């Protein structure tokens, strides 16, 4: 009995962390199907409705590095719990929003909470599971949450909107957030603090501006086109902000991203791999969602069900990779996962302009399996190479590049569908580009991921 109780307690930190991470990623996609209803009920303009989705993404992506730095300085458990509290409270505010401006502000605050949750989540798992095998399994299940949440978002959103109303898209976060906070405070140990590490606020502001401007420009590119003045201005300002960040980093006594962090082939390579497989996987989810609804006339609920094969493989793949990594090391798993996913998207691209749905099941399963199979190894690679006291910052860097990959995929996918001769051709080109990204990630993994962690 005592052994069983200890076993349950040993997985409590994983449950707490995954609950928080699931909420964050779910809120990126679950709102999409609710947007038209929200616009009608709150009499919102098109711009206002766009900001309910884009505002969350911009703040989330922009403040990830700040969240990671705060976690390393103040303790990752403290910042994680603060993020859960902010996220849950702002979700309640979103649900009670009387008008569109109130909802937009609440979504911005929700994005800030998300940015505090995600960097600490990986750092807390690394702290809670020091044994390599247990840590690999925990990282694998953490990674599978992203694919499940992103793909299940349209399905859950469609179900809630069509039954109990759009406000429940946000209300479902309240019990999850409360349970996550209770589990974390009870079962996750306090994290080390480094109070002597001074926050370089000018550098933090520069990186927030660079990431937020680039994410915003990429979001708008999908709607306005790449040559739109607002898109070009956003990209240009993002480059200037990045340059200002680089100059400040050279002058800072304690830089936001230590040189050892960026010089590490495992960390920098792992971050680029994360960007590439997020670009490919979320590009598939986004363009497939549009294709199923626009070409085939599926409802939001039917679209969520149609994407289920990709979701179903993520948990299985993460568990399998977590079990294999101790024997094989991370490199073979990341390479094999990327090649499997590339084969899946290449198969979709080769299936024709309007293939039967049955022909798309195997490609979706391959993409979902391959991405989740590789994510465990990529995550372990980045976190294992992080210098002492910088686990939150390494996690933030990894997740920032992944968010940029997702934003780029949505922008490029939207442009391809809008500019192609027909939607079927745009969808096939998008899948081919995703397959190429997976192949590049496989090659990079062979060069940057260590063959085996001892």
PyMOL commands that set and color helices and strands:
alter all, ss='L'
color gray80, all
select helices_A, chain A and resi 2-29+32-42+46-62+64-74+76-95+100-128+132-163+168-187+201-224+229-251+259-263+265-294+300-306+308-328+330-350+358-385+391-419+423-448
alter helices_A, ss='H'
color red, helices_A
deselect
rebuild
show_as cartoon
